[in-house]
Amino acid sequence: MAELTPSSDPVFVRGIKRGMAKATDLMAEGRIYVQEDGTVRAPAKMEVKVRTKIGGGNWDRHAIKVSATEIGFE
């Protein structure tokens, strides 16, 4: 497996870091949670609010609808 380094595509690396931060936020909010038996649960459908900024432009807000199956849940 190739390792991501500072010389890797910075936009790609930044996107991964932001995705991980958003997943942490969803767990802190209780929208994604761990049951006593260790099973991780998520609602069948959720709306994730994000901000994007492309090429030095303005920040844009988006609401993205995501199904649990799209992020690896059954």
C-alpha positions in Angstrom: 0.0 0.0 0.0 1.3 3.4 -0.9 1.9 5.8 1.9 0.4 9.4 1.7 3.2 11.9 2.4 3.3 15.7 2.3 4.4 15.4 -1.3 1.1 13.5 -2.1 -1.7 15.5 -3.7 -2.5 18.1 -1.0 -6.1 18.4 -2.0 -6.6 14.6 -1.7 -4.9 14.4 1.7 -6.9 17.4 2.9 -10.1 15.8 1.8 -9.3 12.6 3.7 -8.5 14.6 6.9 -11.7 16.6 6.6 -13.7 13.4 6.0 -12.2 11.9 9.2 -13.0 15.0 11.1 -16.6 15.0 9.9 -16.9 11.3 10.9 -15.6 12.2 14.4 -18.2 15.0 14.6 -21.0 12.6 13.6 -20.0 10.3 16.4 -19.8 13.1 18.9 -23.3 14.2 17.9 -24.5 10.6 18.4 -25.7 10.2 14.8 -23.1 7.4 14.3 -22.7 5.4 17.5 -21.2 2.2 19.0 -23.4 -0.3 20.7 -22.4 -2.2 23.9 -21.5 -5.3 21.7 -19.1 -3.1 19.7 -21.4 -2.8 16.6 -21.2 0.6 15.0 -24.6 1.9 13.9 -25.7 4.7 11.6 -29.2 5.9 10.5 -30.3 4.5 7.1 -30.2 8.0 5.7 -28.6 11.2 6.9 -27.8 14.7 5.8 -24.3 15.9 6.2 -23.6 19.7 6.1 -20.2 20.7 4.7 -18.4 23.8 3.5 -16.2 23.8 0.4 -13.8 26.3 -1.0 -12.4 25.9 -4.5 -9.3 27.6 -5.8 -9.3 30.6 -3.4 -12.9 31.4 -4.0 -15.6 31.9 -1.4 -16.8 29.2 1.0 -20.0 27.5 -0.1 -22.3 25.5 2.1 -23.8 22.2 1.0 -26.1 19.6 2.5 -25.3 16.1 1.1 -27.7 13.3 1.6 -25.9 10.0 2.4 -27.3 6.5 2.8 -25.7 4.2 5.3 -24.8 1.7 2.6 -22.7 4.4 0.8 -20.4 4.7 3.8 -19.9 1.0 4.4 -22.9 0.1 6.6 -25.3 -2.8 5.9 
